[in-house]
Amino acid sequence: MDNKKITRLIYIVSAAVLGLVVLLYNLPQAENIPAFVKHLPKLHASINATCFVLLLISLRAIKQNKVDLHKKLNLTAFTLSALFILSYVTYHSFGVETKYPADNPLRPLYFFILVSHIILATIVLPLILLSFHKALVGDIPAHKKITKWSMPIWIYVTFTGVVVYFMISPYYTL
């Protein structure tokens, strides 16, 4: 496939993931929710925390010119992120929703972190896919240009995913 087709495919996949997430937030809660579902938010936070650490180590590795280690760490973070998305979709397919209490004084901070997390997660997916594509085809100058933006956003998204979990977890009802 040529670069135009791959880029188009990346944007289609990114839009499809976003569309699926929006759709899931509009589902009613299922009557029967399997027991494993209550453990998924903790899994999501664990995956995000692991990716956060892997990305920081990867950033250090590339600054030290350890390209093979950088590749392995990023591929691992990418794989874990893909598992995160699958698990996240599974969790929300049951229509589970947790609300942050209106009377909690941290509510504005929680929503600021949550909204920035959601917006940047939406933006970073195509950037990550484009960055990976450029690296895999050996277009390192383009990879570096995209990664200048994707890496800090991806790091922020993984970190705030963990923060959001710790802020909302006391209010889970499952």
N, C-alpha and C positions, 0 to 999 in steps of 0.2 A: 504494500500500500504506500502511496505517496504521502508526503507530509500534510497536504491539505485534507486528504481523506481521514488521516489519523487525528488531526486537530478537530475536524468536524465530529468524529466519533467520540472524542474526549468530551466535547461540549454536550453532545447528545446524552452520553452516560451520566455526566454531571447533572444535567437538567432532569434526567429520569430519576436519579437518586433524590434530588430535591423535591420533585413532584411526589414521589413515594412517601417521603417524610411528611410532607404537607397533608397528603391523603390520610396517613396513619393518625395524625393528630385530630382528625375529624371522625374517627371511628367511635362508636359507642363501646363502653366497656363490656367485655365478654362475660357471659354468665358463669362459665366454668374456666377458671384460670389455672393452668397446671402449676404444681408446687415449685417447679424450678424457676418460674418467672420471677419470683420474689428475690432471687439471688442475682439476677442479671444486672441491676444497677451497680452492685459491688464489683461484678466482673467488668463492667464498662469502666469504672473508676480505676480498677487494676490495670486494664489494658492501656488506658490513657496515661497512667503514671509510668508504666513500663516504656511506652512510646516516648514520653517526655525525656526520660533518662537516656534512652537509646539515641534520640535526636541530639541531645547535648553532647554525648560521647562522639557521635558521628561528626558533629560540627568541629569538635576538637581534633578528631582524626584527620579530617581533610585539611585543617590548618597546619597539621604536622606532616602533610603529604602522604598520609597512610590511606591511599586510594582504595585498596582492596577491603580494608576494615570499614571505611566509609560506605562502600557499596553494600557490604554484608549487613551493617547496622541499619541502613536505610531500607534495604529489602525486607529485613525483619520488621521494622516499624511499619512499613507499607502493608505487609501481610497481616500484622496485628490490627492495623487500622481497618483493613477489609473485613476481618473477623468481627471487629467492633461494629461496623455498619450492619453486618448480618444479624448480630445479636441485638443491636438497637432496634432494627426493624422488627425482629421477633418480639421483643418486649412491647413495643408500641402497637403491634398488630392485635394485641388483646385489649386495646383501648384504655390501658392503665394511665391514669393521670394523677399527679400529686401537686397540690397547690401549696405555695408558700404562704404562711399565715399573714393575713392583712395587718394584724396588730404587732407583728415583729418589727422592731426598729431597724433591723438589717435589711428589710424588704427592698428599699431602693438600691442598696448595694448589690443584693442578690440579683435583682432584675438587670442592673447595669452589666454585671458579669455574665449573666445568662444571655442577654441580647447580643452583647459583643461576641460571645462564644458562638452563638448560632449564626450570626452574620458572617463572621470570619471563617467558620467551618464551611459555609456555603461557598465562599470565595476561594478557599484554599484547595478544595478538591480538584477543580480543573488545573490549578497551578501545579499541584503535586503530580497529576497525571502527565501534564506537559513536560515538567521537569524530568520525570522518569523516562519519558519517551526520548527526550533530547540526550539524556545520559546513555541510554541503551543503544541509540544509533551512533553514538560517538560525537555528537555535536556539543562538545564541552563548552564553547563560548556561549551558546544559547542556553545550555543547562545552567551555567553560572548566572546568567542574566535573569532567568526565571527564579532560580533558587535564592537569589538575593531577597526576593519577596516571599517565596513560599516557605522557606525554612523558618524565619521568625514567626510567621503567622501560624504555621503548623505547631511550633513549640508553644505558642500562646494558647492555641486551641486545646492541645493535650493538657496543659497545665490548668486552664480554667475548667476543663471537663472534670478534673479531680476536685477543684474548689467548689463547683456547683454541686457535685455529689455530696461533699461533706456538709454543705449548707442545707440541702434539701433532705438528706437521709433521715433526720429525726422525724420527719413528717410522712414517711412511707407508711401505707396502711396495709399492704399485703403481708 
